[in-house]
Amino acid sequence: MTAAFSTSDRAVNASGDPLEAPGPRRPRRLGDTVVASLVDRIVSGAYPVGAVLPTEPELCREFGVSRTVVRESAKLLEAKGLVKAVPGRGTRVLEPIGWNLLDPLVLKAQIRHDSDLSILDDLVNVRAALECDMAAQCARVITPAQAEALSRQADVLAASLHDPPRYAAEDVAFHEMIMIVSGNRLGHAIIHGIHAKARLSSRYNGDPDGDELAQSLAEHRQIESMILQGDALGAAAAMRVHIAGSWARRRPGVRGARGGKTAP
């Protein structure tokens, strides 16, 4: 096998025939398709650790793109920590420990192919650690106006109990308010990124019934109470009980064929 991502820039189609010069935006769209496909193949194990990616001409033929697009795609894969180009030896898939799981494409693919739920377990643990700290900080710094807004949001959450999709949206808004008040912008950005991708997975969200939503609401009310009392340790503890407990209840396989439960 020849080394991947070698010289000529001539564009070819799937049959190897020359293509017309692409328009100014076309390479970006085609490059997105190439990168997304290769990320999915690497994360799924179709290209296992140590494997050499198909050669540049092979990828050009498969995706109908120029070698410039393939080279740019390879650089993006390297930036995500998925591969390493070695002159004369091709572009090889690296160990998962070095993959950038905060990259949206990589995280989305990891969740999609997370057969043993280990990534979702890790995600919940990271989320709990960060949100517990932010809940504690929120309890320390919240202003009267912010406290009133948080209580109003808890009331909106209560009014949404019989509408699960709305409850899920208002649930997210409740957590967002706490993170914003905490002032931890980095923690907020990390949670926002990983939770948004997780919520695209039905295995993460589950299918809540009325009793489970009622329990979720009670946990949110406890978080609210601790924050309004200015009890930082109590707020952190209540947040941990809620996030970890909610995942334990809804995690696929925990309660047999019913599978997962609602996201916190």
PyMOL commands that set and color helices and strands:
alter all, ss='L'
color gray80, all
select helices_A, chain A and resi 26-44+56-63+67-79+96-98+104-112+118-141+144-159+164-182+185-198+202-205+210-228+232-250
alter helices_A, ss='H'
color red, helices_A
select strands_A, chain A and resi 83-86+90-93
alter strands_A, ss='S'
color yellow, strands_A
deselect
rebuild
show_as cartoon
